């Protein structure tokens, strides 16, 4: 499985960096992919990095592929220092992934006890423009995530998204559109934790949180609307990624075309085109609920 966070790096001598192991969990991948990206952009070789962090080349290779034992924080800290990565968001992502890897709280604390004191007294506030961007889109991101995941996972995914963005903020600033860059990070994070069937996301449980259901007044309509919504969700899961996102934002979250455009980082015309193609497909496989007419405005 490849990662959307990892552009190709410059050619360099020595051992090449292999792909992330397929059994690496989503939380582990959340910090590993940005670290691999930082390594590829650093221009360092395994030999040079091995000398700097006093870790064998084979161990560095294992760590950057996600194979072998889950690494202790002090090792990650040494690598992050050489790769010039923000350490506070990296630590939070590493800690969460340690729990995913079934490490005990005692192991986690012992692994990082020598460094967490210094970490908590270091600069732990993201860049000002990162904070401003988060304030602008965080609530809207939460609405999108809620379509796919429950409330506990929603908060975690949104938090992880902004930690990953903090790790890759320079890349975001250098991208053609920060909004598009950030949306791709959010989407990849959401999809890594959403159950899939035949390669398509399963999000039927979100039918209970749609704008349609929230607007119902007559309880007798509830069962019929649930059935219609589940059918709609199943059909929507077959849409191409960007069309799915547009329909989720427009039909399920109630965003206007302008608001969806701003959040996705694409032109309003693109939102309209994706919407028309998506509705054409959905109309070919199901009939839209008459009460909503796709709930588009």
Residue, then its C-alpha position, 0 to 999 in steps of 0.5 A: x500500500x502506497x501513501x499519498x504523503x510521499x513524493x519521490x525524492x532525489x536520487x542518491x547513492x547507496x541503499x534505496x528506501x523500500x516501501x512501507x510494509x503492508x501491515x503498518x497500521x494507520x496511526x503508525x503510518x500517520x507519522x512514518x510517511x512524513x518522516x520518510x518524506x523528510x528523509x527523502x528530501x534531506x539528501x542524506x544517505x543511510x550511511x550518513x544518517x547512521x553515523x549521525x544517530x548511531x543506529x545501523x543502516x539496516x535498523x534505519x531501513x527497518x524503521x523507515x519501512x515500518x518493519x521490525x519492532x515498534x521503535x522507542x521514542x528516543x530513536x525517533x527523536x534522534x532521527x527527527x532532529x537530524x531531519x529537522x522535523x517538528x517534534x511535538x506533533x511527531x511525539x503525539x502521533x508516535x504515542x498514539x501509534x504505540x497504543x495501536x501497536x499494543x504497547x503498554x502505557x508503562x512501555x511508552x512512558x519508559x521509552x520516552x521518559x528521558x526526553x519528554x521533559x525537554x519536549x514539553x518545555x520546547x516550542x510546542x505551538x504550531x506556526x501562526x499561519x498553521x493555527x489560522x488555517x486550522x481555525x478556519x477549517x477545523x469545524x468543517x473538517x469535522x462535519x466531513x469526517x463525521x460522515x465516515x466515522x463515529x464521534x471519538x474517531x472523528x476528533x482523533x482524525x481531525x487532530x491527527x490531520x493537523x499534526x500531519x500538516x504541522x509536520x509537512x507545513x513547509x510542503x503545504x506552503x510550497x504547494x499550489x494551494x494549501x487548501x487542496x494539500x490539506x484536504x488530501x491529507x484529511x481524506x487520506x487520514x479518514x480513508x485509512x480508518x474507514x472500513x472498506x468493501x471491495x475497495x470502496x468506503x463503507x459509511x452506511x452508519x452515517x445515515x443517522x447523522x445526515x442533514x436529511x435525518x436531522x430535519x425529519x419531524x415525523x418519526x413515522x418517516x424515520x424507517x423509510x428514510x433510513x432505508x433510502x439513505x442506506x441505499x444512497x450511501x451504498x451507491x455514493x461509495x462507488x463514485x470517484x473520489x472527488x465526486x464522492x467528496x463533493x456529494x458528501x459536502x453538498x448532499x450530506x453536510x449541506x455546504x453551498x457550492x462556494x463553501x465546498x469549493x473553498x474547502x476542497x481547494x478546487x474551482x466552483x466550476x469543478x464542484x458543479x461538474x463533479x456534482x452533475x456527473x455524480x447525480x447522473x450516475x446516482x440517478x442511473x442506479x437509484x431514485x433520489x428521495x423526493x423530500x430532498x432532491x439530493x438536498x442541494x441548494 
